[in-house]
Amino acid sequence: MSSEPLPVPAVASPEVIEIERALTRITYLSTRARQHDRLMAMAGVPLDRAAVALLRQVADSEPLRPGELAQRLGVEASHVTRTVQQLQRSGYVTRVPDPDDGRAQRIELTDAGREAIDRVRDAGARGMQLALSGWSAEELGQLATLFHRMVDDFLSYAVDEETEQPPVSA
């Protein structure tokens, strides 16, 4: 694997422009407050968007320190601290000792937290199933494969960007 950054193309292809437009539309649709409220009503879980994002992240990883959660979510540590406190009071997360550093703590889902995120994911999947009900199983399989490939490529590119060193100024 080369450590040289890939050159940025001067112009994006029409296909990539259309993909970017579609992703922008789907991101907008999925992050609307009304959509979130509908999803929470279907799931029967009274959580705000920040809490759901944090629960999803914790559910998809080993217990993490609050600073690691903030980095992964792309938010300030103070936002994570407030959200963790809210989720802790509601019984969705708990703090556990960091096995690598006894002074630090990690955030872990409780059984109630795992149940809540499972309900949110189930409600989201059922809503998506309804929206895509006209698609064949083969089309859904192709879409899933391509989405996973795209996400893997985005993650690979993001990791490459993070390892690049900024230029040294004279």
C-alpha positions in Angstrom: 0.0 0.0 0.0 1.5 3.3 -1.1 1.8 6.2 1.4 1.4 8.7 -1.3 -2.0 10.5 -1.3 -4.2 9.9 -4.3 -4.4 12.9 -6.6 -7.7 14.7 -6.5 -9.4 14.7 -9.9 -9.9 18.1 -11.5 -13.6 17.1 -12.3 -15.8 14.4 -10.9 -17.5 12.1 -13.3 -21.3 12.5 -14.0 -21.9 9.2 -12.2 -20.1 10.3 -9.1 -21.9 13.6 -9.1 -25.2 11.7 -9.2 -24.1 9.4 -6.3 -23.1 12.5 -4.3 -26.5 14.1 -5.0 -28.4 10.9 -4.0 -26.3 10.5 -0.8 -27.0 14.2 0.1 -30.8 13.6 -0.4 -30.8 10.4 1.7 -28.8 12.0 4.4 -31.2 14.9 4.5 -34.2 12.6 4.6 -32.8 10.4 7.3 -31.7 13.2 9.6 -34.9 15.3 9.6 -36.4 15.8 13.0 -39.8 14.5 11.9 -38.2 11.3 10.6 -36.4 10.9 13.9 -39.5 11.4 15.9 -41.4 8.9 13.7 -38.6 6.3 14.2 -38.6 6.8 18.0 -42.4 6.4 18.1 -42.1 3.1 16.1 -39.3 1.9 18.4 -41.0 3.1 21.6 -37.8 4.7 22.7 -37.7 8.3 23.9 -34.2 9.4 22.7 -32.9 12.4 20.9 -30.7 12.1 17.8 -27.4 12.6 19.7 -28.3 9.8 22.2 -29.2 7.5 19.3 -26.0 8.2 17.5 -24.0 7.6 20.7 -25.9 4.3 21.5 -25.3 3.1 17.9 -21.5 3.8 18.2 -21.2 2.1 21.6 -23.3 -0.9 20.4 -21.0 -1.3 17.4 -17.7 -1.3 19.3 -16.1 -2.4 22.5 -16.6 -0.1 25.5 -14.9 3.3 24.6 -13.6 6.2 26.6 -15.7 9.4 26.2 -12.9 11.1 24.2 -12.8 8.2 21.8 -16.6 8.4 21.4 -16.3 12.1 20.7 -13.7 11.5 18.0 -15.7 8.8 16.3 -18.8 10.9 16.3 -17.0 14.0 15.2 -18.3 16.1 18.1 -16.8 18.0 21.1 -16.1 15.9 24.2 -18.5 18.1 26.2 -21.4 16.9 24.0 -20.5 13.3 24.7 -20.2 14.0 28.4 -23.7 15.5 28.5 -25.2 12.7 26.4 -23.6 10.0 28.4 -24.9 11.6 31.6 -28.4 11.6 30.1 -28.1 8.0 29.0 -26.7 6.9 32.3 -29.6 8.6 34.2 -32.0 6.7 31.9 -30.2 3.4 32.5 -29.0 2.9 28.9 -25.3 3.1 29.6 -22.9 2.6 32.4 -19.3 3.5 33.1 -16.8 0.7 33.5 -13.1 0.9 34.5 -10.7 1.0 31.6 -8.6 -2.2 31.8 -5.6 -0.3 30.3 -5.7 2.6 32.7 -7.4 2.3 36.1 -7.9 6.1 36.3 -10.0 6.2 33.1 -13.5 4.9 32.4 -15.2 3.5 29.3 -18.8 3.7 28.3 -20.7 0.4 28.0 -24.3 -0.4 27.1 -26.6 -1.8 29.8 -29.2 -4.5 29.0 -31.7 -1.6 28.6 -29.4 0.2 26.3 -28.9 -2.9 24.1 -32.7 -3.4 24.0 -33.3 0.2 23.1 -30.8 0.2 20.2 -32.1 -3.1 19.0 -35.6 -1.6 18.9 -34.4 1.5 17.1 -32.5 -0.6 14.5 -35.5 -2.9 14.1 -37.9 0.0 13.5 -35.5 1.6 11.0 -35.2 -1.7 9.1 -39.0 -2.2 9.0 -39.4 1.4 7.7 -36.7 0.7 5.1 -38.4 -2.6 4.2 -41.6 -0.8 3.5 -39.9 1.9 1.4 -38.0 -0.7 -0.7 -40.9 -3.2 -0.9 -41.0 -2.8 -4.7 -37.4 -4.0 -5.0 -36.5 -7.6 -5.8 -34.3 -9.6 -3.4 -31.6 -9.5 -6.1 -31.7 -5.7 -6.3 -31.6 -5.4 -2.6 -28.6 -7.7 -2.4 -26.8 -5.7 -5.1 -27.5 -2.5 -3.3 -26.3 -3.9 0.1 -23.1 -5.2 -1.5 -22.4 -1.9 -3.3 -23.2 0.2 -0.1 -20.8 -1.9 2.0 -18.1 -1.6 -0.7 -18.6 2.2 -0.8 -18.5 2.6 2.9 -15.3 0.4 3.1 -13.7 2.6 0.4 -14.8 5.8 2.2 -13.3 4.4 5.5 -10.1 3.4 3.8 -9.7 6.9 2.2 -10.5 8.5 5.6 -7.8 6.5 7.3 -5.3 7.4 4.6 -6.2 11.1 5.0 -5.7 10.9 8.8 -2.3 9.3 8.5 -1.0 12.0 6.2 1.2 14.6 7.9 0.5 18.3 7.4 3.2 20.1 5.4 5.9 21.7 7.5 6.0 25.4 7.1 9.3 27.2 6.9 
